[in-house]
Amino acid sequence: MLLEQIINGITLGSIYAIVALGFTLVFGVLGIINMAHGEIFMIGAFIGVLITSVLGLPLWIAFIAAIGVTVILGYMLERIALRPLRGKQGVSHLAPLISTIGVSILLENLSHHIFGAGNHPFRHSFAQIQFQVGSITIYLVQILIFVISITLMVVLSYWLSKTKAGKALRATAENLETASLLGVNTKRTITTTVILASALGGIAGILVGMAFNSVNPQMGLSMGLKGLAIIILGGMGNVKGAMAGGLLLGLAETMIVAYGDSGYRDAIAFITIIFILLLRPQGIFGKNTAEAGR
Amino acid sequence: MLGDIINPYHLQIISFILINIILGISIYITLSSGQLSLGNAGFMGIGAYTSALLTINFDLPIFLGIILGAVVAGVFGILIGIPALRLSGVYLAIATLGFGEVIRVIFVNWESITQGSIGLSGIPHLGRELFKTFKLTGFDPDMLGLKNNQFIYLLVVLILLLVNILLVWFFIRQNKSRVGRAFAAIKMDEKAAESMGINITYYKVLSFTQGAILAGFAGALYAHVMAYISPADFAYHRAIDILIFSIFGGSELIWGAIFGATFMTILPEALRFISDYRYMIYGVILIAMMAFRPQGIIDVSLLKWFKKKLKLKRGGSLGIGTKKYN
């Protein structure tokens, strides 16, 4: 029983980690919180529903389509909501936050209109395939989600630490002006970051569809808020912190559903936010700097 | 005569506008010291539930309930405001957003008291209760040529209008006082304000708490005007609504919040066919405002221009050129 719950928790947590990675990349490079990330994730999930359930195409096409659509959304987000505010005189630092809130309610209500308010089932051919290991049951879907998440995290870590584009991204995150003086095309790096984060959101959307078999327009909001909780837990802009924070939150939520009051499941993330911000604003894995929490 | 003009539906909308103006001022007042709080929907919920539960369960008079609702929201404001001082900007926005969601989840789950997501119904209606008192003193709306329900809604509007005028007057006075200047200094530059001897802790908690009290007050009024509340009334979307009032109207001046609340309440009512697309339009407005006019529709220079126009007009009509005196 406990072991099964842990497996459930890790499955959920690895999806959370992918969502949080999108948040943390954008925060690391741009220093802003992308409130629209949850909605981009939700659109990714709906693309998955369209491809697999409505059109009846295989799952890998759904992944490609979701990545394609979310990449376009990410580019538009950068061009319409973020770039006009950058480097403009007299724009408060809260402006990008408010403008991404605008994008998020626009996308949420758009999909509300297109797809309707209800739950959409996410059908795929191997939903019921399961393995019996001793006394515990593991679903193939869970293994698939876990493998995809871990692969994404490893590839992303490698890309960030070893490739030229990844180094450019980290340099931009460290200091935008210095990076641009050293010959990094910061404009392109920022666009790449937003697009990459959106694509991660799209993939996470399909993974959630696979895991819970239901997709609705409101899921973006709750997932977005949880993603925020995770990056605050793990330290803002910290890639490893986002992964660990995602797993922690996934485990914590599964445990409270199994052994506590399931009604308070969604509150865990927010209570975590408040306590972490008050006790350790730099996050569990964050470095203690004077800037943290400011 | 009076009975023909007055339409309960219009009065209802006016009372929503007046409540929304209080909410708009509540976010304006926290923004005026440079803090963005997205928890005002939560404070509003606290005020609404406190007042509704007290009046339903303990038969408290409505006025006492509303005041206690505002006070309880204010206490929560202090409790959240003091630790939240460590945070600023984006972090404060997230923490307060989290606070609002926690409050909503508590309302949903604490079923023995709040009835969960079904919500509380049968809350004493502000107008109807007052009407009963008027009836007791022997007053009859027929004397004014009004029907009973016209008179009830008119009473609500008049009370709200009085409250609004008092609040706006108070906050305009406050802006010109030591407190208002301290808020403005903190908003401009916290470090500089501190080195000038302004007690930042005190003033930041003060503005945060004022915002919480106002939001709780508006929430309590909302409960007694609607006579029904549910946790969904105080969710994330309400926080966005309140934010829009101030961002669209203008966050630098109190008139901005008032204009924003009025405009944003009338817009979906006046254009019924767009009310389905209301939140989509809100989203577009937020994006466009940030890109083109981040300070909001009404800002200091617009107000100055307006005053100048008004002066010129008045001067002209009296046949006195303003240039003569310069």
Interface residues (C-beta under 8 A of the other chain):
Chain A: I32 I33 I80 A81 P84 L85 G90 V91 S92 H93 L94 A95 P96 L97 I98 S99 I101 G102 V103 S104 I105 L106 L107 E108 N109 L110 H113 L221 L225 L228 A229 I232 D261 G263 Y264 D266 A267 A269 F270 I271 I273 I274 L277 L278 P281 G293 R294
Chain B: L36 P83 A84 R86 L87 S88 G89 V90 Y91 A93 I94 A95 L97 G98 F99 E101 V102 V105 I106 V108 N109 Y236 H237 I240 L243 I247 D276 Y277 Y279 M280 Y282 G283 V284 I285 L286 I287 M289 M290 A291 P294 Q295
